[in-house]
Amino acid sequence: MKIKKILNNNAAVVNDFGEEKIVLGAGIVFGKGKNDVVDPALIEKVFIMSDPSQYDHLQEMLGTLPEEEIAVTQQIITFAEQELGVAFYEHIHIALTDHLSFALERIRKGIAIRNTLLEEIRILYPREFQIGLHAKTMIYEKLQVDIPEDEVGYIAMHIHTAWKNSGTRGKTTEKTAMIRDIAEGVERAAGVTLNRRSANYERLLTQLENMLQTDESGRLRNELVPELVAMARSNFTEAYGQACEIGEWVEEEYGYVFTESQRVVIALEINRIGTRRGEPKN
């Protein structure tokens, strides 16, 4: 691999038998110049991107952002891959580096970071959140910046999106927000506000997340059997009616249409929470 362009001490654009690539590695181009050969033993990551815009964006970031921020982001990604036993697509290197650099700039300027989905992320994506907490420690050790837990939640979302290959982080965020909004609808119907750190709220979010899970073909994984659906509709008519109202709002707000089974799951959760409060929704 011959160097075409040095981006920083740890990154370069190289020519590998006629194919252009970006390579990363600690001190990989230190003391080298154009057309020098890169030591393969120093290469830690190779990027070959089919999307020219992403490729150009990565070059720009590596050439302009502080090297220590790029390095800690790569360390976070490597740690996450090891913890989850996966290899992420290259896009996370762009998305997380971009995000983290902007977040660090805001923190250094004293601008507060607020994550309205923090508790939902903590509950729905526990492994990713633990990785985010480890990232918090790494960032403090490497950059002497103490990021808030709100930012830990954002890192967890990036990791979740990359791990599950769930498209863009925006889609993951929208699904998480929809689950939170359904949960709030259940609370209103049951006439109670749950403690966001309680086991009761955790169970509610878990049930709703399970209700929305799909397989590779897009089919729901956890549909209830017809007999249970019929029985629940008959026994919990008020709660089922409230579940239908929640469904209408979700369809209007998110374009998502509930199945009968999903409406029954919501009705059962309304009844469960209402029963614990002493007001069963029969």
Summary of the structure (lengths in Angstrom):
residues: 282
radius of gyration: 23.6
end to end distance: 71.3
largest distance: 76.9
contacts: 869
relative contact order: 0.08
helix: 62%
strand: 9%
